[in-house]
Amino acid sequence: MKKLILTLITALGLVAGVQASEGGMHWDKAPVNVTDQASLQNGAKLFVNYCLGCHSAAFMRYNRLTDIGLTEQQIKDNLLFTTDKIGETMVAAINPKQAKDWFGANPPDLTVIARSRAGSGGSGADYLYTFLRTFYRDGTKATGWNNLAFPSVGMPHALWQLQGERRALFDEKKAADGQIEQVFKGWEQISDGTMSAQEYDHAVGDLVNYLQWMGEPVQNTRIRIGVGVLIFLALFTFIAWKLNAAYWKDVK
């Protein structure tokens, strides 16, 4: 119960943080399709390899990944750490105390991150898709990284080896109140990653797709049942209307 309460408090704090950090920046539309099992499987692989080292998914069990087409043996062979069991939850490998010392705060749980991050700029998936694609090198920050969607974020760029290193280019602009503000104008690639820009965007789309699915693994089942219920109600309404007409047709 304590863990659930803390998670809810954290989620509320994240929403407030996002609203404060949007800064009017446009969020790109995330290519979310939670029925695409190939995308979800690739996203799960990326999540385990690049996110789970620091971020837990404390309300998601490994064996739930069978819902996206993986067998338990595939999960054991490719996604489990040596000491983990198939029925256990996805717990981060990092020590929470060390994480707080390194980053200033314990990295948040990501089970419902795609749902809690929604804001005026779009859905939580849109925010995450934009966030993971707008890291840039910044020597003034402790981690050496900054982010356009979340300025001064304490998180380093976990996917930098895939995307490579970039520098953000800014122009100075005088605001209405006379203050000088920086306006983003483009990117300068410092070093190449193992993926092209298109491949990286696709990989991030798969990761965000998985995060969206993880926030509600039963959503496909819920939609399927909902459609069935609506069809049943439509048929029942038609039958009831015909019965009513037949019953009253001889009543004067």
Secondary structure, 3 states (H helix, E strand, C coil): CHHHHHHHHHHHHHHHHHHHHCCCCCCCCCCCCCCCHHHHHHHHHHHHHHHCCCCCEEEEEHHHHHHHCCCHHHHHHHCCCCCCCCCCEECCCCCHHHHHHHHCCCCCCCCCHHHHCCECCECHHHHHHHHCCCEEECCCCCCCEEECCCCCCCCCCCCHHHHEEEEEEEEEEECCCCCEEEEEEEEEEEEECCCCHHHHHHHHHHHHHHHHHHCCCCHHHHHHHHHHHHHHHHHHHHHHHHHHHHHHCCCC
